Structure formats: C-alpha cells, structure tokens
Amino acid sequence: MTEEVINGVCVYCSDPRSKVGLWRRIKQHLVSPDRRIAPIGLLGGPISLAYPEYLPIEYALLMVQQIPFTLRKFPEVKEIIVVGHDCGYYEQIPHQKKATVARKKKDIAKAARLLKRHFPELAVVAFFADEKSDGFERIQY
Ligand SMILES: [Zn+2]
C-alpha cells in the first residue's frame, strides 16, 4: 500500500439518487482539492449516532469499527465531517417517520456532539445538505 496522507473522514448518507448524490456534492463543495477525506457512507449517515437505541448495528459500525480503524491506520486524520439531509432512513426510527427538517438538523447536531465527546482530539464539523438549493448549511452544535 502506498503511503498517502488522509486528512479526515466524512460520515454521510450513501443515498446515490441524482437529486441527493451526497458524496459527489460533498467533494465538490466541502472538500478542497488538496485534501483527502475518507468517505464513510451508509444509508442514513449520521442518524444512528442520534438514535443508537434503534440503530445499534450502524452505530457500532461507525463508533467501534470504522472511525477507530481509520484513526489507527491514518494518524494524520484531524477532522470528521458529518453530513445529513432530509433523509428517508428516518423510516427506521419509531415515532420519527415524519421527522421535520428542523428535527433532522437537531439530530445532526446531536451526532456531531457525540463524535466530539468520543474523539475530542478531532475537529468535528457538521452540515445539512439542502436538496432544493444543492447547497450545504453549517450546523452548529
Ligand atoms: Zn439519506
């Protein structure tokens, strides 16, 4: 394996539909060309970090396996980018099937706070991907 610097990881929803196409948009708008960010895409993206009681497998995959592995293998990783959107995966969360966009933004903030608590040495930045404007809104947490 060649030694290349990885600057960060990105947790996002892997929904590939063209209206959403998050990874392509993230690379375009949120990652400058000189930086390498490892994509960790899974359906629902950061939702499991806000609802670990309902999505324990996704939660463990991120928190116990994927992110810690990345940090072990690539010690130069200094940042986690969290990106959520108006996601259909809320269907998996009891009582949140009709979650509003405001609720979904609060959940992205909750996921970002959790990541910051667990990985305090890393910068955690959070965004909501707006599907209408094709832009990103920075989420404070
Ligand atoms: Zn989604």
Residues whose N, C-alpha, C, O or C-beta is under 5 A from the ligand:
A	BS01	ZN	C13 D15 G44 C87 G88 Y89
